[in-house]
Amino acid sequence: MSAVNITNVAVLDNPTAFLNPFRFEISYECLVPLDDDLEWKLTYVGSAEDETYDQQLESVLVGPVNVGTYRFVLQGTDVPFSFQADPPDPSKIREEDIIGVTVLLLTCSYVGQEFMRVGYYVNNDYDDEQLREEPPAKLLLDRVQRNILADKPRVTKFPINFHPEPGTSAEQQPQQQEPQAASPEPQASSLENHTVEESKPSTDAVV
């Protein structure tokens, strides 16, 4: 059983302009005290065919983490954790890959071991019907709208060692076991070669 369970991920300000920051509210519970930090990362997939276009938008360390439930409703002993990241740098994305469907990955790791990945499909398109029907020859970035398919997350869980031996590096930990495949992936043929598709994870609904 995992020492940390993500109970909810809320995508804020969605849909929004392509150039606006990403904002999330993350709720999770910790079942055992953890001495080290949890590392949260947000990665934008710039190309379905070439991972070199991926951009890490943010990396945040949270910890040490005590036993308890961490939520975003500010009442009682609840603790808020807000996650915000800058948008991808459009100059590092091929222009033909900006419009269309891509993937956004939110991951959580402990001592260099990824144990949770939440993948979202993202649709980027013009905010005007005429522009969508007759795209201009030159990309109008300020008219591109980003829509995260927040109601269809893809959740992958990896078994890891939450209590590694002192002085043991992440590279010395046992290799992560690949989860068994469950229900089919969301259909998006342009993304079939991406990590989200290749991992063939079990799917859990984000509560």
Backbone as CSV, one residue per row, in Angstrom:
resi,resn,N_x,N_y,N_z,CA_x,CA_y,CA_z,C_x,C_y,C_z
1,MET,0.845,-1.197,0.000,0.000,0.000,0.000,0.877,1.242,0.000
2,SER,0.508,2.229,-0.783,1.292,3.454,-0.895,1.209,4.265,0.386
3,ALA,2.319,4.917,0.737,2.340,5.779,1.920,1.640,7.099,1.659
4,VAL,1.485,7.458,0.381,0.844,8.721,0.001,-0.207,8.434,-1.060
5,ASN,-1.401,8.936,-0.858,-2.480,8.789,-1.831,-2.992,10.155,-2.252
6,ILE,-3.038,10.390,-3.549,-3.643,11.616,-4.065,-5.151,11.399,-4.124
7,THR,-5.891,12.232,-3.432,-7.342,12.058,-3.357,-8.101,12.949,-4.326
8,ASN,-7.487,14.040,-4.771,-8.168,14.913,-5.725,-7.174,15.867,-6.374
9,VAL,-7.379,16.106,-7.651,-6.633,17.133,-8.377,-7.650,17.995,-9.104
10,ALA,-7.692,19.274,-8.769,-8.620,20.211,-9.402,-7.840,21.130,-10.329
11,VAL,-8.266,21.192,-11.581,-7.653,22.095,-12.554,-8.379,23.431,-12.482
12,LEU,-7.656,24.495,-12.204,-8.252,25.821,-12.060,-8.062,26.636,-13.334
13,ASP,-8.890,27.674,-13.486,-8.787,28.584,-14.642,-8.734,27.804,-15.946
14,ASN,-9.709,26.980,-16.159,-9.728,26.132,-17.347,-11.129,26.137,-17.967
15,PRO,-11.237,26.388,-19.296,-10.154,26.709,-20.234,-9.641,28.133,-20.053
16,THR,-8.486,28.396,-20.652,-7.874,29.717,-20.536,-6.947,29.943,-21.721
17,ALA,-6.367,31.122,-21.780,-5.454,31.436,-22.874,-4.201,30.569,-22.793
18,PHE,-3.637,30.252,-23.930,-2.454,29.396,-24.001,-1.303,29.948,-23.172
19,LEU,-1.173,31.271,-23.124,-0.046,31.910,-22.456,-0.277,32.144,-20.966
20,ASN,-1.435,31.752,-20.443,-1.690,31.907,-19.014,-1.035,30.777,-18.221
21,PRO,-0.728,31.018,-16.939,-0.125,29.963,-16.112,-1.083,28.797,-15.896
22,PHE,-0.513,27.639,-15.590,-1.296,26.482,-15.158,-1.515,26.594,-13.655
23,ARG,-2.711,26.258,-13.200,-3.000,26.282,-11.769,-3.764,25.015,-11.369
24,PHE,-3.312,24.393,-10.288,-3.930,23.172,-9.775,-4.130,23.289,-8.268
25,GLU,-5.131,22.590,-7.790,-5.269,22.353,-6.361,-5.167,20.847,-6.141
26,ILE,-4.272,20.458,-5.259,-3.978,19.046,-5.062,-4.307,18.645,-3.634
27,SER,-5.085,17.585,-3.495,-5.401,17.045,-2.173,-4.775,15.661,-2.053
28,TYR,-4.139,15.399,-0.920,-3.526,14.092,-0.732,-3.493,13.737,0.746
29,GLU,-3.298,12.452,1.017,-3.188,11.981,2.390,-1.882,11.227,2.561
30,CYS,-1.288,11.384,3.735,-0.053,10.686,4.068,-0.356,9.709,5.198
31,LEU,-0.052,8.428,4.988,-0.406,7.385,5.948,0.711,7.078,6.933
32,VAL,1.948,7.440,6.580,3.094,7.253,7.477,3.957,8.500,7.395
33,PRO,4.670,8.869,8.459,5.529,10.053,8.389,6.682,9.842,7.414
34,LEU,6.973,10.865,6.630,8.054,10.809,5.646,9.106,11.849,5.999
35,ASP,10.356,11.415,6.087,11.443,12.316,6.475,11.869,13.237,5.346
36,ASP,11.737,12.766,4.111,12.182,13.551,2.961,11.001,14.230,2.278
37,ASP,11.341,15.064,1.288,10.327,15.843,0.581,9.632,15.019,-0.501
38,LEU,8.389,15.371,-0.745,7.708,14.935,-1.964,8.046,15.924,-3.064
39,GLU,8.335,15.426,-4.249,8.637,16.302,-5.381,7.510,16.214,-6.406
40,TRP,6.882,17.362,-6.655,5.814,17.464,-7.651,6.377,18.126,-8.896
41,LYS,6.107,17.533,-10.051,6.580,18.092,-11.318,5.419,18.216,-12.297
42,LEU,5.496,19.249,-13.123,4.521,19.429,-14.195,5.281,19.505,-15.509
43,THR,4.932,18.629,-16.449,5.633,18.542,-17.729,4.646,18.706,-18.874
44,TYR,5.009,19.556,-19.830,4.191,19.786,-21.028,4.848,19.064,-22.195
45,VAL,4.066,18.246,-22.895,4.576,17.492,-24.037,4.476,18.363,-25.281
46,GLY,5.628,18.754,-25.810,5.642,19.651,-26.957,5.455,18.961,-28.287
47,SER,5.716,17.649,-28.327,5.567,16.907,-29.575,5.253,15.455,-29.251
48,ALA,4.318,14.872,-29.997,3.961,13.471,-29.790,5.037,12.533,-30.317
49,GLU,5.893,13.034,-31.223,6.893,12.185,-31.854,8.288,12.330,-31.261
50,ASP,8.557,13.416,-30.535,9.924,13.698,-30.095,9.915,14.227,-28.664
51,GLU,10.434,13.429,-27.728,10.417,13.811,-26.321,11.366,14.967,-26.006
52,THR,12.269,15.293,-26.918,13.180,16.415,-26.666,12.430,17.742,-26.619
53,TYR,11.196,17.759,-27.099,10.389,18.981,-27.049,9.583,19.089,-25.751
54,ASP,9.681,18.080,-24.891,8.988,18.163,-23.602,9.586,19.293,-22.768
55,GLN,8.735,19.988,-22.027,9.189,21.076,-21.160,8.728,20.827,-19.731
56,GLN,9.689,20.824,-18.808,9.328,20.770,-17.387,8.966,22.175,-16.952
57,LEU,7.709,22.380,-16.624,7.210,23.714,-16.312,7.449,24.107,-14.863
58,GLU,7.445,23.128,-13.975,7.625,23.447,-12.556,8.069,22.209,-11.797
59,SER,8.838,22.420,-10.740,9.231,21.366,-9.815,9.172,21.950,-8.410
60,VAL,8.356,21.344,-7.542,8.137,21.871,-6.194,8.399,20.771,-5.175
61,LEU,9.159,21.104,-4.122,9.419,20.180,-3.025,8.511,20.526,-1.849
62,VAL,7.849,19.508,-1.302,6.958,19.695,-0.159,7.337,18.678,0.913
63,GLY,7.679,19.149,2.100,8.021,18.210,3.153,8.929,18.817,4.196
64,PRO,9.320,18.015,5.190,8.864,16.647,5.447,7.336,16.591,5.652
65,VAL,6.770,15.412,5.447,5.317,15.260,5.475,4.916,14.383,6.658
66,ASN,4.051,14.893,7.493,3.546,14.126,8.630,2.288,13.356,8.242
67,VAL,1.890,12.442,9.098,0.656,11.691,8.867,-0.530,12.648,8.915
68,GLY,-1.407,12.530,7.943,-2.581,13.388,7.942,-3.135,13.586,6.553
69,THR,-4.229,14.317,6.493,-4.891,14.635,5.233,-4.616,16.086,4.877
70,TYR,-4.169,16.303,3.668,-3.816,17.641,3.199,-4.806,18.029,2.111
71,ARG,-5.606,19.042,2.410,-6.649,19.444,1.465,-6.588,20.952,1.254
72,PHE,-7.505,21.425,0.403,-7.460,22.829,0.038,-8.581,23.650,0.637
73,VAL,-9.518,22.977,1.316,-10.584,23.696,1.999,-10.012,24.195,3.312
74,LEU,-9.928,25.521,3.471,-9.260,26.096,4.634,-10.179,26.098,5.846
75,GLN,-10.253,24.957,6.529,-11.069,24.860,7.737,-10.453,23.803,8.645
76,GLY,-10.641,23.968,9.940,-10.092,23.003,10.882,-8.588,22.910,10.764
77,THR,-8.086,21.676,10.639,-6.650,21.443,10.537,-6.213,21.207,9.104
78,ASP,-7.080,21.490,8.144,-6.733,21.264,6.747,-5.589,22.173,6.338
79,VAL,-4.711,21.637,5.496,-3.536,22.382,5.053,-3.625,22.607,3.557
80,PRO,-3.501,23.832,3.082,-3.590,24.085,1.648,-2.259,23.868,0.953
81,PHE,-2.323,23.405,-0.274,-1.141,23.315,-1.120,-1.553,23.717,-2.521
82,SER,-1.032,24.819,-3.007,-1.396,25.337,-4.323,-0.235,25.135,-5.280
83,PHE,-0.545,24.734,-6.492,0.482,24.433,-7.487,0.232,25.308,-8.701
84,GLN,1.202,26.151,-9.033,1.087,27.026,-10.194,2.359,26.927,-11.010
85,ALA,2.219,26.940,-12.323,3.371,26.824,-13.212,3.186,27.730,-14.412
86,ASP,4.305,28.252,-14.903,4.266,29.080,-16.100,3.845,28.246,-17.302
87,PRO,3.309,28.887,-18.330,2.953,28.155,-19.549,4.215,27.700,-20.267
88,PRO,4.100,26.786,-21.223,5.281,26.374,-21.979,5.829,27.517,-22.809
89,ASP,7.118,27.459,-23.082,7.765,28.453,-23.929,7.441,28.120,-25.385
90,PRO,6.628,28.926,-26.053,6.230,28.583,-27.433,7.400,28.545,-28.402
91,SER,8.494,29.247,-28.080,9.653,29.241,-28.974,10.344,27.881,-28.991
92,LYS,10.028,27.019,-28.007,10.624,25.693,-27.933,9.679,24.612,-28.452
93,ILE,8.586,25.037,-29.068,7.624,24.111,-29.661,7.522,24.407,-31.149
94,ARG,7.537,23.374,-31.958,7.347,23.597,-33.392,5.968,24.201,-33.627
95,GLU,5.897,25.183,-34.506,4.649,25.921,-34.702,3.498,25.000,-35.072
96,GLU,3.770,23.967,-35.851,2.699,23.063,-36.269,2.194,22.190,-35.114
97,ASP,2.935,22.153,-33.996,2.529,21.342,-32.852,1.788,22.135,-31.782
98,ILE,1.694,23.447,-31.946,1.016,24.252,-30.926,-0.496,24.049,-30.988
99,ILE,-1.053,24.113,-32.198,-2.483,23.862,-32.373,-2.724,22.356,-32.418
100,GLY,-3.699,21.896,-31.632,-4.020,20.472,-31.639,-4.020,19.890,-30.239
101,VAL,-3.941,18.555,-30.176,-4.022,17.835,-28.906,-2.637,17.430,-28.434
102,THR,-2.377,17.621,-27.144,-1.118,17.178,-26.556,-1.396,16.635,-25.159
103,VAL,-0.344,16.469,-24.362,-0.466,15.847,-23.045,0.226,16.699,-21.997
104,LEU,-0.368,16.747,-20.811,0.216,17.415,-19.650,0.369,16.361,-18.560
105,LEU,1.561,16.286,-17.947,1.845,15.268,-16.939,2.141,15.903,-15.590
106,LEU,1.389,15.510,-14.588,1.646,15.904,-13.207,2.151,14.666,-12.480
107,THR,3.375,14.736,-11.941,3.965,13.573,-11.289,4.362,13.899,-9.859
108,CYS,4.428,12.850,-9.040,4.901,12.997,-7.665,5.931,11.907,-7.400
109,SER,7.063,12.304,-6.794,8.158,11.378,-6.520,8.609,11.513,-5.079
110,TYR,9.239,10.444,-4.600,9.825,10.462,-3.261,11.212,9.842,-3.340
111,VAL,12.210,10.572,-2.900,13.612,10.156,-2.961,13.959,9.692,-4.380
112,GLY,13.561,10.476,-5.359,13.883,10.179,-6.748,13.065,9.074,-7.372
113,GLN,12.050,8.571,-6.677,11.221,7.485,-7.199,9.815,7.998,-7.503
114,GLU,9.451,7.967,-8.762,8.100,8.394,-9.134,7.090,7.329,-8.717
115,PHE,6.062,7.746,-7.973,5.047,6.784,-7.545,3.646,7.147,-8.018
116,MET,3.476,8.325,-8.595,2.153,8.737,-9.074,2.309,9.641,-10.286
117,ARG,1.493,9.372,-11.303,1.491,10.210,-12.509,0.044,10.438,-12.928
118,VAL,-0.309,11.694,-13.111,-1.644,12.048,-13.591,-1.473,12.712,-14.956
119,GLY,-2.018,12.097,-15.975,-1.901,12.624,-17.331,-3.214,13.210,-17.814
120,TYR,-3.116,14.358,-18.459,-4.297,15.026,-19.019,-4.078,15.273,-20.508
121,TYR,-5.116,15.074,-21.282,-5.090,15.533,-22.662,-5.427,17.016,-22.688
122,VAL,-4.716,17.745,-23.524,-4.883,19.194,-23.641,-5.182,19.527,-25.092
123,ASN,-6.244,20.294,-25.306,-6.594,20.723,-26.657,-6.326,22.215,-26.807
124,ASN,-5.449,22.562,-27.731,-5.142,23.959,-28.034,-5.764,24.324,-29.373
125,ASP,-6.555,25.390,-29.378,-7.202,25.810,-30.621,-7.519,27.296,-30.533
126,TYR,-7.861,27.874,-31.658,-8.208,29.298,-31.673,-9.515,29.540,-30.924
127,ASP,-9.621,30.729,-30.344,-10.809,31.073,-29.560,-11.945,31.619,-30.410
128,ASP,-11.758,31.645,-31.727,-12.765,32.190,-32.641,-13.097,31.147,-33.703
129,GLU,-14.393,30.970,-33.963,-14.815,29.943,-34.915,-14.260,30.188,-36.307
130,GLN,-14.229,31.433,-36.745,-13.713,31.729,-38.074,-12.231,31.385,-38.178
131,LEU,-11.476,31.675,-37.116,-10.054,31.333,-37.124,-9.857,29.822,-37.117
132,ARG,-10.751,29.105,-36.447,-10.644,27.647,-36.433,-10.936,27.065,-37.803
133,GLU,-11.918,27.645,-38.507,-12.279,27.131,-39.826,-11.284,27.546,-40.895
134,GLU,-10.725,28.746,-40.744,-9.745,29.249,-41.717,-8.508,29.738,-40.962
135,PRO,-7.645,28.821,-40.520,-6.461,29.216,-39.750,-5.566,30.155,-40.554
136,PRO,-5.071,31.214,-39.933,-4.185,32.146,-40.630,-2.846,31.489,-40.951
137,ALA,-2.182,32.013,-41.961,-0.885,31.460,-42.356,0.134,31.599,-41.233
138,LYS,0.079,32.710,-40.503,0.977,32.932,-39.375,0.206,32.694,-38.078
139,LEU,0.773,31.893,-37.195,0.109,31.552,-35.943,-0.151,32.790,-35.092
140,LEU,-1.393,32.938,-34.626,-1.764,34.038,-33.731,-1.798,33.491,-32.306
141,LEU,-0.655,33.532,-31.643,-0.528,32.883,-30.350,-1.445,33.488,-29.294
142,ASP,-1.674,34.788,-29.392,-2.522,35.439,-28.393,-4.000,35.095,-28.559
143,ARG,-4.351,34.391,-29.638,-5.739,33.964,-29.852,-5.918,32.460,-29.596
144,VAL,-4.866,31.797,-29.163,-4.946,30.355,-28.910,-5.454,30.109,-27.492
145,GLN,-6.447,29.233,-27.385,-7.022,28.881,-26.087,-6.623,27.460,-25.708
146,ARG,-6.308,27.285,-24.441,-5.905,25.978,-23.911,-7.050,25.369,-23.103
147,ASN,-7.405,24.139,-23.418,-8.485,23.450,-22.701,-7.983,22.092,-22.219
148,ILE,-7.798,21.969,-20.900,-7.376,20.701,-20.309,-8.611,19.832,-20.092
149,LEU,-8.574,18.594,-20.571,-9.707,17.683,-20.384,-9.653,17.149,-18.957
150,ALA,-10.050,18.007,-18.016,-9.868,17.733,-16.592,-10.725,16.582,-16.085
151,ASP,-11.812,16.271,-16.777,-12.698,15.201,-16.315,-12.263,13.828,-16.817
152,LYS,-11.143,13.774,-17.555,-10.671,12.491,-18.076,-9.181,12.301,-17.785
153,PRO,-8.798,12.347,-16.502,-7.380,12.147,-16.185,-6.992,10.683,-16.334
154,ARG,-5.718,10.468,-16.586,-5.168,9.112,-16.649,-4.208,8.968,-15.471
155,VAL,-4.542,8.117,-14.507,-3.758,7.998,-13.283,-2.929,6.720,-13.317
156,THR,-1.632,6.847,-13.100,-0.720,5.715,-13.056,-0.066,5.662,-11.683
157,LYS,-0.082,4.490,-11.055,0.575,4.311,-9.763,1.748,3.346,-9.908
158,PHE,2.877,3.695,-9.291,4.060,2.854,-9.314,4.421,2.437,-7.886
159,PRO,4.672,1.164,-7.634,5.124,0.749,-6.300,6.572,1.175,-6.076
160,ILE,6.846,1.836,-4.957,8.210,2.267,-4.641,8.509,1.941,-3.180
161,ASN,9.757,2.158,-2.793,10.188,1.972,-1.414,10.153,3.324,-0.707
162,PHE,9.190,3.521,0.188,9.083,4.783,0.912,10.033,4.857,2.109
163,HIS,10.724,3.770,2.388,11.671,3.769,3.511,12.994,3.152,3.063
164,PRO,13.707,3.841,2.143,14.989,3.321,1.667,16.033,3.322,2.775
165,GLU,17.029,2.453,2.621,18.115,2.405,3.592,18.901,3.706,3.556
166,PRO,19.384,4.186,4.724,20.182,5.427,4.747,21.385,5.326,3.825
167,GLY,21.606,6.390,3.061,22.746,6.433,2.156,22.514,5.754,0.831
168,THR,21.312,5.222,0.620,20.997,4.565,-0.643,20.415,5.572,-1.608
169,SER,20.996,5.684,-2.806,20.521,6.638,-3.800,19.335,6.065,-4.540
170,ALA,18.645,6.945,-5.256,17.480,6.503,-6.034,17.874,5.478,-7.079
171,GLU,19.114,5.618,-7.630,19.561,4.690,-8.661,19.750,3.285,-8.107
172,GLN,19.972,3.175,-6.763,20.200,1.884,-6.159,18.916,1.213,-5.704
173,GLN,17.798,1.926,-5.818,16.520,1.359,-5.416,16.069,0.320,-6.439
174,PRO,15.234,-0.632,-6.030,14.685,-1.588,-6.995,13.945,-0.863,-8.103
175,GLN,13.994,-1.415,-9.287,13.324,-0.797,-10.425,11.824,-0.780,-10.202
176,GLN,11.173,0.304,-10.659,9.729,0.413,-10.542,9.064,-0.672,-11.374
177,GLN,8.061,-1.314,-10.808,7.318,-2.315,-11.538,6.254,-1.643,-12.378
178,GLU,6.128,-2.090,-13.603,5.137,-1.479,-14.485,3.752,-1.985,-14.134
179,PRO,2.789,-1.097,-13.924,1.433,-1.536,-13.563,0.805,-2.359,-14.672
180,GLN,-0.134,-3.195,-14.298,-0.842,-3.986,-15.280,-1.843,-3.128,-16.025
181,ALA,-2.083,-3.490,-17.272,-3.023,-2.725,-18.086,-4.437,-2.995,-17.618
182,ALA,-5.269,-1.953,-17.734,-6.677,-2.099,-17.366,-7.518,-1.659,-18.537
183,SER,-8.388,-0.679,-18.320,-9.281,-0.225,-19.376,-8.500,0.509,-20.447
184,PRO,-9.029,0.607,-21.674,-8.300,1.232,-22.771,-8.020,2.696,-22.511
185,GLU,-6.976,3.191,-23.186,-6.612,4.597,-23.101,-7.662,5.454,-23.803
186,PRO,-7.771,6.747,-23.441,-8.598,7.664,-24.222,-8.094,7.706,-25.661
187,GLN,-8.983,7.844,-26.594,-8.592,7.828,-27.992,-7.962,9.156,-28.401
188,ALA,-6.750,9.099,-28.888,-6.054,10.271,-29.418,-4.910,9.747,-30.257
189,SER,-5.180,9.472,-31.513,-4.219,8.785,-32.355,-2.910,9.536,-32.487
190,SER,-2.952,10.881,-32.425,-1.726,11.646,-32.575,-0.801,11.472,-31.387
191,LEU,-1.293,10.869,-30.284,-0.494,10.714,-29.074,-0.148,9.255,-28.808
192,GLU,-0.387,8.373,-29.742,-0.285,6.951,-29.456,1.135,6.516,-29.124
193,ASN,2.150,7.314,-29.494,3.520,6.935,-29.208,4.056,7.566,-27.946
194,HIS,3.235,8.349,-27.265,3.731,9.062,-26.092,3.730,8.170,-24.863
195,THR,4.461,8.601,-23.844,4.617,7.830,-22.618,3.286,7.442,-22.002
196,VAL,2.314,8.336,-22.049,1.014,8.031,-21.450,0.419,6.785,-22.077
197,GLU,0.635,6.634,-23.372,0.103,5.464,-24.053,0.969,4.236,-23.776
198,GLU,2.287,4.407,-23.735,3.188,3.277,-23.640,3.155,2.619,-22.271
199,SER,2.837,3.384,-21.216,2.935,2.853,-19.862,1.892,1.786,-19.560
200,LYS,0.771,1.813,-20.293,-0.328,0.863,-20.103,-0.678,0.703,-18.625
201,PRO,-0.998,1.829,-17.953,-1.247,1.756,-16.513,-2.656,1.327,-16.175
202,SER,-2.834,0.989,-14.876,-4.188,0.805,-14.375,-4.802,2.170,-14.168
203,THR,-6.103,2.264,-14.327,-6.771,3.558,-14.273,-7.611,3.677,-13.018
204,ASP,-7.417,4.794,-12.307,-8.235,5.096,-11.140,-8.883,6.436,-11.361
205,ALA,-10.131,6.567,-11.017,-10.794,7.859,-11.120,-10.285,8.762,-10.017
206,VAL,-9.952,10.000,-10.380,-9.572,10.965,-9.369,-10.829,11.416,-8.654
207,VAL,-10.897,11.161,-7.364,-12.124,11.425,-6.605,-12.323,12.907,-6.414
